[in-house]
Amino acid sequence: VGIRGKCLDGQSILECGRRLNVDIVSICGGMGTCGKCRVRVVSGRVNEHSPEEDSGMSVQDLDQNYRLACRTRPIDDVRIYIPPESLTAPQRTQVEGLELEFEPDPPFRILDVQLRPPTLGNPEADEMNLIASLDEQHGVSMRKIDLGVLQMLSPAIRDSAWKVRVALRDNEIVAVGSTESRWLGLAVDIGTTKIAAYLVDVASGRTLASKGLMNPQISYGEDVVSRITAASKSPESAANFQTMLVDALNAAVDSLCGKTGARRDHIAEAVIVGNTAMHHLFLKLPVKQLGMAPYVPALRSAIDIKARDLGLLIAPGGYIHLLPNIAGYVGADHVAMLLGTDVTSSNGIVLAIDIGTNTEICLINRGRLSSVSCASGPAFEGAHIKNGMRAAPGAIEHVILKGQRLEIQTIGGISPIGICGSGLLDVVAQMRLNDALDASGKIQAHPLVRNIQGMNEFVVSVLPDRDDISVTQKDIRELQMAKAAIRLGIVALLEAEDLCEEDIGEVVIAGAFGTFIDIESAVTIGMLPPLPLERFKQVGNAAGTGARMALVSHRRRIEARQIAERNHYIELGSIPGFNRKFAGASVMSDKPLVCR
Ligand code: FES
């Protein structure tokens, strides 16, 4: 299906695509370095090749008129073909997580109140009437009513025959409706790539519906640093980033309400978590300092804000509660993950890992908490990988090598169009197990290894009507860097606590990517320490679970604050012997690194 539209003067195909709602993958944010915005110019005139295209694209690609969308500008009418792997396909988003198993103690109370109809003899104002009735019937001395609530109070009272249901938060009335009203809550986990949103019945703690969606900022770069750079360009860019998020959340609320028959003005409270950059962008806080050493957040504490101040359309007086951050690169989503998995109450030794473009790891050592953040990069999202793609239909997600034959599984069971992070991890582990790769990460001779233009690559899929899919030596180096960053994080945490890898009683792995990886593969290549498989637990979107807990429980909010306060942050770049330890963590083997 084609889309036709106008490009503005000087606009690149990437920018023009955005204008026309065609989102082209742009992992580097349009800097010309990731090579993922490949498109083919079918007809029409465009500008000359850029140096990035000449050096980064194959001769074959250039011969076939493939260009980088971010480096190509139309000169007159053009027709552009966008291959599937260059489109930001709707991605499988992981919204499931652990179910809530505790008694809710919501941050607001729900009370039914019978008001007295005023008379000419007693023409009491509606607001006074409500306050007095609340006092008489529930012993609540309330003095504050949100302006948005006041603006709809009089018709609401009369429409419901003088009996209303109110939501009270601390000493403020934040919502009023009929006695049929069911006050709800919204919990959101804003990831760099994906957003998970949940509509929750606050009184019971039950999740009524959930929705996964892409973070719309993704077309400005897939990793946090490109996002920070783009948002720091001007106040307008920062405002634009915030609007994009809020628009996406409002659309998600619409969809959740549509699924459940709920009303958006019945959502009396929202809890939002995200990494520190997403948290700041959502709050319109400056992010520039997050991108520069010593990576300081503008805000660390939990905060409550009126939803309307940020443009989130819920109940007129509704609040948004944001959980606290720990550091510039360990955000409220990490706190929510720790809350959601309940690992911090353990008396044993537990490692909790949320794997992503940025991986946060927390070591719980008999009640003591310490965390690191590892720049694991976007390789797990398929970026910087020759045939890499995100976990969308057609992505190879699991691989087993049987003799000389590869068995592959794709998302959606369709013909493969690329390989996603979990597939890449499997391929590399299978190569290692079958001597096609040595411990240093160098490709070895194997029937499935071929050499193209001086570079070894391992062939994963050859189909008559499609491009071959292979994993190159360069791809393996990308994955090696990512896995080394994670393993180094684990090493740093253990060494700081004087512990050995075998002391770890449990490894909890959260996040969408972590949910789909094969643990054996991750251990084989040395991304995770060699421990018995039963010590690993994959828990899905635990940050979403933590956000839902904080939504329905005042106690859990206090617990979240304590988790952030108790957490000792270790800056990975400052550990002694960093280079030597990083080299050790890069080894592609399942040998222990700390002790034994
Ligand atoms: Fe064009 Fe990265 S190379 S967006």
Boltz pocket constraint, residues with backbone or C-beta under 6 A from the ligand:
constraints:
  - pocket:
      binder: B
      contacts: [[A, 14], [A, 25], [A, 26], [A, 27], [A, 28], [A, 29], [A, 30], [A, 31], [A, 32], [A, 33], [A, 34], [A, 35], [A, 36], [A, 37], [A, 68], [A, 69], [A, 70], [A, 71]]
      max_distance: 6.0
